Amino acid sequence: MQSKRERIRNGKEKLQRIIEMCKSVEEHSLDPFLIDVNEVINVIKEYFPDWEVPEDLCLDAETVHRLASVIKLQSEWVKHRSTSLYTDPFLLEEKLARIGKEEIIEVFFKAWHPIVELEQISLHSIAEAMKYWENLLPLKERWKEFPTAEFETGTATRDELVKQKILRDKAFSEELENFWQEMKTKVKEKGDDGKIPYWDFVGAETYEETVHRAFMASFLITYGYATLEVYPLEEEIFIKPYDKPTTKIGKKQLVSIPIAVTTDNWMKWKRGELK
């Protein structure tokens, strides 16, 4: 069970992260709708009874103030879209699917304003063209044969091609399958609730191996072998393997989640500061 001191410390850290996220929204570096207002309000309510000193109450008040700014930006965004004749692309797609071809053609002709251009050649242009062709060298002189370089040919073994990284030691599909099995094994041994912290899985002894593992993990997620669970407030990312590959393309809109696999993050993971 958490002590009161640990609970206060955790609450202050969460409020500080919320304030930083709200600042990013105010600086227009984040979408205001990425912040879940109800979730933030629940966090504020949860820790408010624990504040005793004025500094903690000031932190709580600043969080409420920053959240109000985010709500204002969300309101301005909705107002701007509603007054600028903005049409949601999904609603537009539904409307196009329902109307007939004749109506689409009629709307197209009303909005179509073709540009007409007239081009003609002048006597000066004809004279310049004739002068060009008269001064042009014959084709035989322009296409002189150049001596071809001679290369010594030979054979290479498969081991040599693998060493030069022209061929892989194993097929990519086989390597991906083995990586998936490794993920499931690690989740059983070290994971919780069928998932494992992202960096605990992709992290390796060397930075190069870590980048390779992150590269392979991205393919597992793209091909439906695994998924990511992201918790922005806690700054935690988990990777969760599926029992069987799933296909989501076409059923829902896919979302790209960029994860920076930098040397600084790798060093933080080595020191136990990043999961």
VOTORBA-880312 format. One record per atom (N, C-alpha, C): residue in three letters; atom name; z, y, x. Coordinates in steps of 0.2 Angstrom, whole numbers. Atoms other than C-alpha are relative to their C-alpha. Layout:
# residues N
{Ala CA {Z Y X}}
...
END
This chain:
# residues 275
{Met N {0 -6 4}}
{Met CA {0 0 0}}
{Met C {0 6 4}}
{Gln N {0 -6 -4}}
{Gln CA {-4 17 7}}
{Gln C {6 4 -1}}
{Ser N {-6 -5 0}}
{Ser CA {10 29 12}}
{Ser C {-3 7 -3}}
{Lys N {2 -6 3}}
{Lys CA {10 46 4}}
{Lys C {-3 5 6}}
{Arg N {3 -4 -5}}
{Arg CA {6 54 21}}
{Arg C {-8 -2 1}}
{Glu N {7 2 -1}}
{Glu CA {-10 43 23}}
{Glu C {-4 2 -6}}
{Arg N {4 -2 6}}
{Arg CA {-15 47 5}}
{Arg C {-2 7 0}}
{Ile N {1 -7 -1}}
{Ile CA {-13 66 8}}
{Ile C {-6 1 5}}
{Arg N {5 -1 -5}}
{Arg CA {-24 64 24}}
{Arg C {-7 -2 -3}}
{Asn N {6 2 3}}
{Asn CA {-37 54 15}}
{Asn C {-3 5 -5}}
{Gly N {3 -4 5}}
{Gly CA {-38 66 1}}
{Gly C {-2 7 3}}
{Lys N {3 -6 -4}}
{Lys CA {-40 81 13}}
{Lys C {-6 -1 3}}
{Glu N {7 2 -3}}
{Glu CA {-54 72 22}}
{Glu C {-5 0 -5}}
{Lys N {5 0 6}}
{Lys CA {-63 69 5}}
{Lys C {-2 7 -2}}
{Leu N {1 -7 2}}
{Leu CA {-61 87 0}}
{Leu C {-4 4 5}}
{Gln N {4 -3 -6}}
{Gln CA {-68 93 17}}
{Gln C {-7 -2 0}}
{Arg N {7 2 0}}
{Arg CA {-83 82 15}}
{Arg C {-4 3 -6}}
{Ile N {3 -3 6}}
{Ile CA {-86 88 -3}}
{Ile C {-2 7 2}}
{Ile N {1 -7 -2}}
{Ile CA {-85 106 4}}
{Ile C {-6 1 4}}
{Glu N {6 0 -5}}
{Glu CA {-98 102 18}}
{Glu C {-6 -1 -4}}
{Met N {6 1 4}}
{Met CA {-110 95 5}}
{Met C {-2 5 -4}}
{Cys N {1 -6 4}}
{Cys CA {-108 110 -6}}
{Cys C {-3 5 4}}
{Lys N {3 -5 -4}}
{Lys CA {-112 121 8}}
{Lys C {-7 -1 2}}
{Ser N {7 1 -1}}
{Ser CA {-127 112 12}}
{Ser C {-5 1 -5}}
{Val N {4 -2 6}}
{Val CA {-133 114 -6}}
{Val C {-1 7 0}}
{Glu N {0 -7 0}}
{Glu CA {-129 132 -5}}
{Glu C {-5 3 5}}
{Glu N {5 -2 -5}}
{Glu CA {-140 134 11}}
{Glu C {-7 -3 -1}}
{His N {6 3 2}}
{His CA {-154 125 2}}
{His C {-3 -5 4}}
{Ser N {2 6 -4}}
{Ser CA {-154 110 14}}
{Ser C {1 -6 -4}}
{Leu N {-1 6 4}}
{Leu CA {-149 98 0}}
{Leu C {-2 2 -7}}
{Asp N {2 0 7}}
{Asp CA {-155 95 -18}}
{Asp C {7 1 -4}}
{Pro N {-6 -1 3}}
{Pro CA {-141 102 -29}}
{Pro C {2 -6 -5}}
{Phe N {-1 5 5}}
{Phe CA {-143 87 -41}}
{Phe C {2 -7 4}}
{Leu N {-3 6 -3}}
{Leu CA {-138 75 -27}}
{Leu C {8 -1 0}}
{Ile N {-7 1 1}}
{Ile CA {-120 79 -30}}
{Ile C {2 -2 -7}}
{Asp N {-2 2 7}}
{Asp CA {-112 70 -44}}
{Asp C {6 4 -2}}
{Val N {-5 -4 2}}
{Val CA {-101 83 -52}}
{Val C {6 -3 -3}}
{Asn N {-5 4 3}}
{Asn CA {-91 71 -62}}
{Asn C {4 -4 5}}
{Glu N {-3 3 -5}}
{Glu CA {-87 61 -47}}
{Glu C {5 4 4}}
{Val N {-4 -5 -4}}
{Val CA {-81 76 -37}}
{Val C {6 3 -4}}
{Ile N {-6 -2 4}}
{Ile CA {-70 82 -52}}
{Ile C {5 -5 0}}
{Asn N {-5 5 0}}
{Asn CA {-62 65 -53}}
{Asn C {4 0 7}}
{Val N {-4 0 -7}}
{Val CA {-58 66 -34}}
{Val C {5 6 0}}
{Ile N {-5 -6 0}}
{Ile CA {-50 83 -36}}
{Ile C {6 -1 -5}}
{Lys N {-5 2 4}}
{Lys CA {-40 77 -51}}
{Lys C {5 -5 3}}
{Glu N {-4 5 -2}}
{Glu CA {-34 62 -42}}
{Glu C {5 2 6}}
{Tyr N {-4 -2 -5}}
{Tyr CA {-27 71 -27}}
{Tyr C {4 6 -1}}
{Phe N {-3 -6 1}}
{Phe CA {-21 87 -35}}
{Phe C {8 -1 0}}
{Pro N {-8 1 0}}
{Pro CA {-3 80 -39}}
{Pro C {3 0 7}}
{Asp N {-3 2 -7}}
{Asp CA {-1 76 -20}}
{Asp C {1 7 4}}
{Trp N {0 -6 -4}}
{Trp CA {-3 94 -14}}
{Trp C {7 4 -1}}
{Glu N {-6 -3 0}}
{Glu CA {13 102 -9}}
{Glu C {0 7 4}}
{Val N {0 -6 -5}}
{Val CA {10 115 5}}
{Val C {-6 5 -2}}
{Pro N {5 -4 2}}
{Pro CA {-1 131 2}}
{Pro C {-7 -1 3}}
{Glu N {6 1 -3}}
{Glu CA {-14 126 14}}
{Glu C {-4 -6 -4}}
{Asp N {3 5 4}}
{Asp CA {-18 110 4}}
{Asp C {-3 3 -7}}
{Leu N {2 -3 6}}
{Leu CA {-19 120 -12}}
{Leu C {-6 5 1}}
{Cys N {6 -5 -1}}
{Cys CA {-31 133 -4}}
{Cys C {-6 -5 1}}
{Leu N {6 4 -1}}
{Leu CA {-42 118 1}}
{Leu C {-2 -3 -7}}
{Asp N {2 2 7}}
{Asp CA {-42 112 -17}}
{Asp C {-3 5 -4}}
{Ala N {3 -5 3}}
{Ala CA {-46 129 -23}}
{Ala C {-7 1 3}}
{Glu N {6 -1 -3}}
{Glu CA {-60 131 -11}}
{Glu C {-5 -6 -2}}
{Thr N {4 5 3}}
{Thr CA {-67 114 -17}}
{Thr C {-3 1 -7}}
{Val N {2 -2 7}}
{Val CA {-67 120 -35}}
{Val C {-5 5 0}}
{His N {5 -6 -1}}
{His CA {-76 136 -29}}
{His C {-7 -2 2}}
{Arg N {6 2 -2}}
{Arg CA {-89 127 -20}}
{Arg C {-4 -4 -5}}
{Leu N {3 4 5}}
{Leu CA {-92 115 -34}}
{Leu C {-3 4 -6}}
{Ala N {2 -5 5}}
{Ala CA {-94 130 -46}}
{Ala C {-7 3 2}}
{Ser N {7 -2 -3}}
{Ser CA {-108 136 -34}}
{Ser C {-5 -5 -1}}
{Val N {5 5 1}}
{Val CA {-117 120 -35}}
{Val C {-2 -1 -7}}
{Ile N {2 1 7}}
{Ile CA {-116 119 -54}}
{Ile C {-4 6 -2}}
{Lys N {4 -6 1}}
{Lys CA {-123 137 -54}}
{Lys C {-7 -1 2}}
{Leu N {7 1 -3}}
{Leu CA {-138 132 -43}}
{Leu C {-3 -5 -4}}
{Gln N {3 5 5}}
{Gln CA {-141 117 -55}}
{Gln C {-2 3 -6}}
{Ser N {2 -4 6}}
{Ser CA {-141 129 -69}}
{Ser C {-6 4 1}}
{Glu N {6 -5 -1}}
{Glu CA {-153 141 -61}}
{Glu C {-6 -4 1}}
{Trp N {6 4 -1}}
{Trp CA {-165 126 -56}}
{Trp C {-2 -2 -7}}
{Val N {2 2 6}}
{Val CA {-165 120 -74}}
{Val C {-4 6 -4}}
{Lys N {3 -6 3}}
{Lys CA {-168 138 -80}}
{Lys C {-7 2 3}}
{His N {6 -2 -3}}
{His CA {-182 141 -68}}
{His C {-6 -5 -2}}
{Arg N {5 5 2}}
{Arg CA {-191 125 -73}}
{Arg C {-2 1 -7}}
{Ser N {1 -1 7}}
{Ser CA {-189 129 -91}}
{Ser C {-4 6 -2}}
{Thr N {4 -6 1}}
{Thr CA {-197 146 -89}}
{Thr C {-6 1 4}}
{Ser N {7 0 -4}}
{Ser CA {-211 142 -77}}
{Ser C {-5 -5 -2}}
{Leu N {5 4 3}}
{Leu CA {-220 131 -89}}
{Leu C {-1 -7 4}}
{Tyr N {0 6 -4}}
{Tyr CA {-215 116 -78}}
{Tyr C {0 -6 -5}}
{Thr N {1 6 4}}
{Thr CA {-220 99 -85}}
{Thr C {2 -6 5}}
{Asp N {-2 6 -4}}
{Asp CA {-212 83 -79}}
{Asp C {-6 -5 1}}
{Pro N {6 4 -1}}
{Pro CA {-225 72 -71}}
{Pro C {0 -7 -4}}
{Phe N {0 7 3}}
{Phe CA {-219 56 -80}}
{Phe C {-1 2 -8}}
{Leu N {2 -2 7}}
{Leu CA {-220 66 -97}}
{Leu C {-7 1 -1}}
{Leu N {7 -1 0}}
{Leu CA {-237 71 -93}}
{Leu C {-4 -6 0}}
{Glu N {3 6 -1}}
{Glu CA {-242 54 -88}}
{Glu C {0 -4 -7}}
{Glu N {0 3 6}}
{Glu CA {-236 47 -105}}
{Glu C {-5 4 -5}}
{Lys N {4 -3 4}}
{Lys CA {-245 61 -114}}
{Lys C {-8 -2 1}}
{Leu N {7 2 -2}}
{Leu CA {-262 57 -105}}
{Leu C {-1 -7 -3}}
{Ala N {2 6 3}}
{Ala CA {-260 39 -110}}
{Ala C {0 -1 -7}}
{Arg N {0 0 7}}
{Arg CA {-258 43 -128}}
{Arg C {-6 3 -3}}
{Ile N {5 -4 3}}
{Ile CA {-272 55 -131}}
{Ile C {-7 -4 2}}
{Gly N {6 4 -1}}
{Gly CA {-290 49 -132}}
{Gly C {-5 3 5}}
{Lys N {4 -2 -5}}
{Lys CA {-304 51 -120}}
{Lys C {-4 7 -2}}
{Glu N {3 -6 2}}
{Glu CA {-313 64 -130}}
{Glu C {4 6 1}}
{Glu N {-4 -5 -1}}
{Glu CA {-298 75 -130}}
{Glu C {1 2 7}}
{Ile N {-1 -2 -7}}
{Ile CA {-296 74 -111}}
{Ile C {-6 3 2}}
{Ile N {7 -3 -2}}
{Ile CA {-315 78 -109}}
{Ile C {0 7 -2}}
{Glu N {0 -7 3}}
{Glu CA {-313 93 -121}}
{Glu C {5 5 4}}
{Val N {-4 -4 -4}}
{Val CA {-298 100 -111}}
{Val C {-3 1 7}}
{Phe N {3 -1 -7}}
{Phe CA {-307 97 -94}}
{Phe C {-5 5 0}}
{Phe N {5 -5 0}}
{Phe CA {-322 107 -100}}
{Phe C {3 7 -1}}
{Lys N {-3 -6 1}}
{Lys CA {-311 121 -106}}
{Lys C {3 3 7}}
{Ala N {-3 -2 -6}}
{Ala CA {-302 122 -89}}
{Ala C {-5 0 6}}
{Trp N {5 1 -6}}
{Trp CA {-318 118 -78}}
{Trp C {-4 7 1}}
{His N {4 -6 -2}}
{His CA {-325 133 -69}}
{His C {-4 -1 6}}
{Pro N {4 2 -6}}
{Pro CA {-339 127 -57}}
{Pro C {-2 6 4}}
{Ile N {2 -6 -4}}
{Ile CA {-344 138 -43}}
{Ile C {-7 -2 2}}
{Val N {7 0 -1}}
{Val CA {-363 141 -41}}
{Val C {-2 3 7}}
{Glu N {2 -3 -6}}
{Glu CA {-370 144 -24}}
{Glu C {-7 -1 2}}
{Leu N {7 0 -1}}
{Leu CA {-388 148 -19}}
{Leu C {-1 1 8}}
{Glu N {2 0 -7}}
{Glu CA {-394 144 -1}}
{Glu C {-7 0 1}}
{Gln N {7 0 -1}}
{Gln CA {-411 148 6}}
{Gln C {-1 2 8}}
{Ile N {1 -1 -7}}
{Ile CA {-418 149 23}}
{Ile C {-5 6 1}}
{Ser N {4 -6 -1}}
{Ser CA {-425 165 31}}
{Ser C {-6 -2 5}}
{Leu N {5 1 -5}}
{Leu CA {-440 167 42}}
{Leu C {3 0 7}}
{His N {-3 0 -7}}
{His CA {-429 171 57}}
{His C {3 -7 1}}
{Ser N {-3 6 -1}}
{Ser CA {-420 155 54}}
{Ser C {-5 -6 2}}
{Ile N {5 5 -1}}
{Ile CA {-436 145 54}}
{Ile C {-3 1 7}}
{Ala N {3 -1 -7}}
{Ala CA {-442 154 70}}
{Ala C {5 -3 5}}
{Glu N {-5 3 -5}}
{Glu CA {-425 149 79}}
{Glu C {0 -7 0}}
{Ala N {0 7 0}}
{Ala CA {-427 131 73}}
{Ala C {-6 -2 4}}
{Met N {6 2 -4}}
{Met CA {-445 130 80}}
{Met C {1 1 8}}
{Lys N {-1 -2 -8}}
{Lys CA {-439 138 97}}
{Lys C {5 -6 2}}
{Tyr N {-4 5 -3}}
{Tyr CA {-425 125 98}}
{Tyr C {-3 -7 1}}
{Trp N {3 6 -1}}
{Trp CA {-436 110 95}}
{Trp C {-5 0 6}}
{Glu N {5 -1 -5}}
{Glu CA {-449 117 107}}
{Glu C {3 -1 7}}
{Asn N {-4 1 -6}}
{Asn CA {-436 118 121}}
{Asn C {4 -6 1}}
{Leu N {-4 6 -1}}
{Leu CA {-428 102 118}}
{Leu C {-4 -6 4}}
{Leu N {3 5 -4}}
{Leu CA {-431 89 131}}
{Leu C {-2 -7 -3}}
{Pro N {2 7 3}}
{Pro CA {-440 72 127}}
{Pro C {6 -5 0}}
{Leu N {-5 5 1}}
{Leu CA {-429 58 121}}
{Leu C {1 -4 6}}
{Lys N {-1 4 -6}}
{Lys CA {-432 48 137}}
{Lys C {4 3 5}}
{Glu N {-4 -3 -5}}
{Glu CA {-425 61 148}}
{Glu C {7 2 -2}}
{Arg N {-7 -1 2}}
{Arg CA {-410 64 137}}
{Arg C {4 -6 0}}
{Trp N {-4 6 1}}
{Trp CA {-405 46 135}}
{Trp C {-1 -4 7}}
{Lys N {1 4 -7}}
{Lys CA {-405 41 154}}
{Lys C {5 -5 0}}
{Glu N {-4 6 -1}}
{Glu CA {-398 24 158}}
{Glu C {5 2 5}}
{Phe N {-5 -1 -5}}
{Phe CA {-381 25 166}}
{Phe C {2 -7 3}}
{Pro N {-2 6 -3}}
{Pro CA {-375 11 178}}
{Pro C {6 -3 -4}}
{Thr N {-6 2 4}}
{Thr CA {-363 0 168}}
{Thr C {5 -3 5}}
{Ala N {-5 3 -4}}
{Ala CA {-347 -5 176}}
{Ala C {1 -7 0}}
{Glu N {-1 8 0}}
{Glu CA {-344 -23 181}}
{Glu C {8 -1 0}}
{Phe N {-7 2 0}}
{Phe CA {-327 -31 177}}
{Phe C {0 -7 1}}
{Glu N {-1 7 -1}}
{Glu CA {-321 -47 183}}
{Glu C {4 -4 -6}}
{Thr N {-3 3 6}}
{Thr CA {-317 -59 168}}
{Thr C {4 -6 3}}
{Gly N {-4 6 -1}}
{Gly CA {-304 -73 168}}
{Gly C {4 -2 -6}}
{Thr N {-4 3 6}}
{Thr CA {-292 -82 157}}
{Thr C {8 2 1}}
{Ala N {-7 -1 -1}}
{Ala CA {-274 -78 153}}
{Ala C {4 -5 -5}}
{Thr N {-4 5 4}}
{Thr CA {-260 -90 147}}
{Thr C {4 3 -6}}
{Arg N {-4 -2 6}}
{Arg CA {-250 -88 131}}
{Arg C {6 4 3}}
{Asp N {-6 -2 -3}}
{Asp CA {-234 -85 142}}
{Asp C {-2 7 3}}
{Glu N {2 -7 -3}}
{Glu CA {-243 -70 151}}
{Glu C {-1 5 -6}}
{Leu N {1 -5 6}}
{Leu CA {-249 -62 134}}
{Leu C {7 2 -3}}
{Val N {-6 -2 2}}
{Val CA {-231 -63 128}}
{Val C {4 4 4}}
{Lys N {-4 -4 -5}}
{Lys CA {-224 -56 144}}
{Lys C {-3 7 0}}
{Gln N {3 -7 1}}
{Gln CA {-236 -41 142}}
{Gln C {0 3 -7}}
{Lys N {-1 -2 7}}
{Lys CA {-231 -40 124}}
{Lys C {-6 1 -4}}
{Ile N {6 0 4}}
{Ile CA {-249 -43 118}}
{Ile C {1 -5 -6}}
{Leu N {-1 5 5}}
{Leu CA {-243 -58 108}}
{Leu C {8 0 0}}
{Arg N {-7 1 1}}
{Arg CA {-225 -61 101}}
{Arg C {2 -7 1}}
{Asp N {-2 7 -2}}
{Asp CA {-215 -76 106}}
{Asp C {0 -4 -7}}
{Lys N {0 4 7}}
{Lys CA {-214 -81 87}}
{Lys C {-3 5 -5}}
{Ala N {3 -4 5}}
{Ala CA {-223 -75 72}}
{Ala C {5 4 -4}}
{Phe N {-4 -5 3}}
{Phe CA {-217 -60 63}}
{Phe C {4 -2 -6}}
{Ser N {-4 3 6}}
{Ser CA {-213 -69 47}}
{Ser C {5 -5 1}}
{Glu N {-6 4 -2}}
{Glu CA {-203 -82 56}}
{Glu C {6 4 3}}
{Glu N {-6 -4 -3}}
{Glu CA {-193 -69 65}}
{Glu C {3 4 -5}}
{Leu N {-3 -3 5}}
{Leu CA {-190 -60 49}}
{Leu C {4 -5 -4}}
{Glu N {-4 5 4}}
{Glu CA {-184 -76 40}}
{Glu C {6 -1 4}}
{Asn N {-6 2 -4}}
{Asn CA {-172 -80 55}}
{Asn C {5 6 0}}
{Phe N {-4 -6 1}}
{Phe CA {-166 -62 54}}
{Phe C {4 1 -6}}
{Trp N {-3 1 6}}
{Trp CA {-162 -64 36}}
{Trp C {5 -5 -1}}
{Gln N {-5 5 0}}
{Gln CA {-153 -80 38}}
{Gln C {6 3 5}}
{Glu N {-5 -3 -4}}
{Glu CA {-143 -71 52}}
{Glu C {5 5 -4}}
{Met N {-4 -5 4}}
{Met CA {-138 -57 40}}
{Met C {4 -4 -5}}
{Lys N {-4 3 5}}
{Lys CA {-132 -69 27}}
{Lys C {6 -4 3}}
{Thr N {-5 3 -4}}
{Thr CA {-122 -79 40}}
{Thr C {6 5 2}}
{Lys N {-4 -5 -2}}
{Lys CA {-114 -63 46}}
{Lys C {4 3 -6}}
{Val N {-3 -2 6}}
{Val CA {-110 -57 28}}
{Val C {6 -5 -2}}
{Lys N {-5 5 2}}
{Lys CA {-101 -74 25}}
{Lys C {6 0 5}}
{Glu N {-5 1 -5}}
{Glu CA {-91 -73 41}}
{Glu C {4 7 0}}
{Lys N {-3 -6 -1}}
{Lys CA {-87 -54 42}}
{Lys C {0 5 -6}}
{Gly N {1 -5 6}}
{Gly CA {-93 -46 26}}
{Gly C {6 0 -5}}
{Asp N {-4 0 6}}
{Asp CA {-84 -42 10}}
{Asp C {-4 2 -6}}
{Asp N {3 -1 7}}
{Asp CA {-90 -43 -8}}
{Asp C {-8 -1 1}}
{Gly N {7 2 -1}}
{Gly CA {-107 -50 -1}}
{Gly C {-4 5 3}}
{Lys N {4 -5 -4}}
{Lys CA {-111 -35 10}}
{Lys C {4 1 6}}
{Ile N {-3 -1 -6}}
{Ile CA {-107 -29 27}}
{Ile C {-2 7 2}}
{Pro N {2 -7 -2}}
{Pro CA {-107 -11 35}}
{Pro C {-6 0 4}}
{Tyr N {6 0 -3}}
{Tyr CA {-124 -6 41}}
{Tyr C {0 -1 8}}
{Trp N {0 0 -7}}
{Trp CA {-120 -2 59}}
{Trp C {3 -6 3}}
{Asp N {-3 6 -3}}
{Asp CA {-109 -18 61}}
{Asp C {-5 -5 0}}
{Phe N {5 5 0}}
{Phe CA {-125 -28 57}}
{Phe C {-5 2 5}}
{Val N {5 -2 -5}}
{Val CA {-138 -18 67}}
{Val C {2 1 7}}
{Gly N {-3 -2 -6}}
{Gly CA {-127 -13 81}}
{Gly C {-1 -6 5}}
{Ala N {1 5 -5}}
{Ala CA {-130 -23 98}}
{Ala C {3 3 6}}
{Glu N {-2 -2 -7}}
{Glu CA {-125 -22 116}}
{Glu C {-4 5 3}}
{Thr N {5 -5 -3}}
{Thr CA {-140 -12 121}}
{Thr C {-3 5 -6}}
{Tyr N {3 -4 5}}
{Tyr CA {-148 3 112}}
{Tyr C {-7 -2 -2}}
{Glu N {7 3 2}}
{Glu CA {-165 -5 113}}
{Glu C {0 -5 -5}}
{Glu N {-1 5 5}}
{Glu CA {-159 -20 104}}
{Glu C {2 2 -7}}
{Thr N {-3 -3 7}}
{Thr CA {-150 -10 91}}
{Thr C {-6 3 -4}}
{Val N {6 -3 3}}
{Val CA {-167 0 88}}
{Val C {-4 -6 -3}}
{His N {4 6 2}}
{His CA {-176 -17 86}}
{His C {3 -3 -6}}
{Arg N {-3 3 6}}
{Arg CA {-163 -24 74}}
{Arg C {0 5 -6}}
{Ala N {1 -5 6}}
{Ala CA {-164 -8 63}}
{Ala C {-7 0 -2}}
{Phe N {8 1 2}}
{Phe CA {-183 -10 63}}
{Phe C {0 -6 -4}}
{Met N {0 6 4}}
{Met CA {-181 -28 57}}
{Met C {4 1 -7}}
{Ala N {-4 -1 6}}
{Ala CA {-168 -23 44}}
{Ala C {-4 4 -5}}
{Ser N {4 -4 4}}
{Ser CA {-180 -10 37}}
{Ser C {-5 -4 -4}}
{Phe N {5 4 3}}
{Phe CA {-193 -23 34}}
{Phe C {4 -5 -5}}
{Leu N {-3 5 4}}
{Leu CA {-180 -35 26}}
{Leu C {1 4 -7}}
{Ile N {-1 -4 6}}
{Ile CA {-176 -20 13}}
{Ile C {-6 1 -3}}
{Thr N {7 -1 3}}
{Thr CA {-194 -16 10}}
{Thr C {-3 -6 -3}}
{Tyr N {3 6 3}}
{Tyr CA {-199 -34 7}}
{Tyr C {5 -3 -5}}
{Gly N {-4 3 5}}
{Gly CA {-185 -37 -5}}
{Gly C {5 -5 2}}
{Tyr N {-5 5 -2}}
{Tyr CA {-174 -48 6}}
{Tyr C {7 3 0}}
{Ala N {-7 -3 0}}
{Ala CA {-159 -36 6}}
{Ala C {-1 7 -3}}
{Thr N {0 -7 3}}
{Thr CA {-154 -19 -1}}
{Thr C {6 4 3}}
{Leu N {-5 -4 -2}}
{Leu CA {-143 -4 4}}
{Leu C {4 3 -5}}
{Glu N {-4 -3 4}}
{Glu CA {-128 3 -4}}
{Glu C {3 6 4}}
{Val N {-2 -6 -4}}
{Val CA {-124 21 1}}
{Val C {5 4 -4}}
{Tyr N {-6 -3 3}}
{Tyr CA {-108 30 -3}}
{Tyr C {1 7 4}}
{Pro N {0 -6 -4}}
{Pro CA {-111 49 2}}
{Pro C {7 3 1}}
{Leu N {-7 -3 -1}}
{Leu CA {-93 55 -1}}
{Leu C {4 -3 6}}
{Glu N {-3 4 -5}}
{Glu CA {-86 41 10}}
{Glu C {-4 0 7}}
{Glu N {5 0 -5}}
{Glu CA {-101 43 22}}
{Glu C {0 -8 3}}
{Glu N {0 7 -2}}
{Glu CA {-102 24 22}}
{Glu C {-7 -3 -3}}
{Ile N {6 3 2}}
{Ile CA {-118 13 21}}
{Ile C {1 -7 1}}
{Phe N {-1 8 -1}}
{Phe CA {-118 -6 18}}
{Phe C {-7 -3 -1}}
{Ile N {6 3 1}}
{Ile CA {-132 -18 19}}
{Ile C {2 -7 -4}}
{Lys N {-2 6 4}}
{Lys CA {-132 -33 6}}
{Lys C {-6 -4 0}}
{Pro N {6 5 0}}
{Pro CA {-144 -48 8}}
{Pro C {0 -3 -7}}
{Tyr N {1 4 6}}
{Tyr CA {-151 -56 -8}}
{Tyr C {0 -8 2}}
{Asp N {1 7 -1}}
{Asp CA {-150 -75 -10}}
{Asp C {-7 -2 0}}
{Lys N {7 1 0}}
{Lys CA {-168 -75 -14}}
{Lys C {-4 7 0}}
{Pro N {4 -6 0}}
{Pro CA {-182 -62 -10}}
{Pro C {-1 3 -7}}
{Thr N {1 -3 7}}
{Thr CA {-184 -50 -25}}
{Thr C {-6 5 1}}
{Thr N {6 -4 0}}
{Thr CA {-200 -40 -29}}
{Thr C {2 6 -5}}
{Lys N {-2 -6 5}}
{Lys CA {-196 -22 -36}}
{Lys C {-6 5 0}}
{Ile N {6 -4 0}}
{Ile CA {-213 -14 -33}}
{Ile C {-3 0 -7}}
{Gly N {3 0 7}}
{Gly CA {-220 -8 -50}}
{Gly C {5 0 -5}}
{Lys N {-5 1 5}}
{Lys CA {-203 -11 -59}}
{Lys C {4 7 0}}
{Lys N {-3 -6 -1}}
{Lys CA {-195 5 -53}}
{Lys C {-2 4 6}}
{Gln N {2 -4 -6}}
{Gln CA {-197 20 -42}}
{Gln C {4 -1 6}}
{Leu N {-4 2 -6}}
{Leu CA {-193 16 -24}}
{Leu C {2 7 3}}
{Val N {-3 -6 -3}}
{Val CA {-182 28 -14}}
{Val C {1 -2 7}}
{Ser N {-1 1 -7}}
{Ser CA {-183 30 5}}
{Ser C {7 3 2}}
{Ile N {-7 -3 -3}}
{Ile CA {-166 32 14}}
{Ile C {-1 0 7}}
{Pro N {1 -1 -7}}
{Pro CA {-168 39 31}}
{Pro C {7 -1 4}}
{Ile N {-6 2 -4}}
{Ile CA {-155 32 44}}
{Ile C {-1 2 7}}
{Ala N {1 -1 -7}}
{Ala CA {-154 40 61}}
{Ala C {3 -5 5}}
{Val N {-3 5 -5}}
{Val CA {-152 27 74}}
{Val C {-1 3 7}}
{Thr N {0 -4 -7}}
{Thr CA {-149 39 89}}
{Thr C {5 -3 5}}
{Thr N {-5 2 -5}}
{Thr CA {-140 36 105}}
{Thr C {7 2 -1}}
{Asp N {-6 -3 2}}
{Asp CA {-126 47 99}}
{Asp C {4 -5 -5}}
{Asn N {-3 4 5}}
{Asn CA {-123 36 84}}
{Asn C {1 -7 2}}
{Trp N {-1 7 -3}}
{Trp CA {-125 20 94}}
{Trp C {7 0 4}}
{Met N {-6 0 -4}}
{Met CA {-111 26 106}}
{Met C {6 1 -5}}
{Lys N {-6 -1 5}}
{Lys CA {-100 31 91}}
{Lys C {2 -7 -3}}
{Trp N {-1 7 3}}
{Trp CA {-102 13 84}}
{Trp C {3 -4 6}}
{Lys N {-3 4 -5}}
{Lys CA {-98 6 101}}
{Lys C {8 2 1}}
{Arg N {-7 -2 0}}
{Arg CA {-82 16 101}}
{Arg C {4 -1 -6}}
{Gly N {-3 2 6}}
{Gly CA {-78 10 84}}
{Gly C {1 6 -5}}
{Glu N {0 -6 4}}
{Glu CA {-81 28 76}}
{Glu C {-5 0 -6}}
{Leu N {5 0 5}}
{Leu CA {-95 23 65}}
{Leu C {-1 -7 -3}}
{Lys N {2 7 3}}
{Lys CA {-99 8 53}}
{Lys C {-6 1 -4}}
END
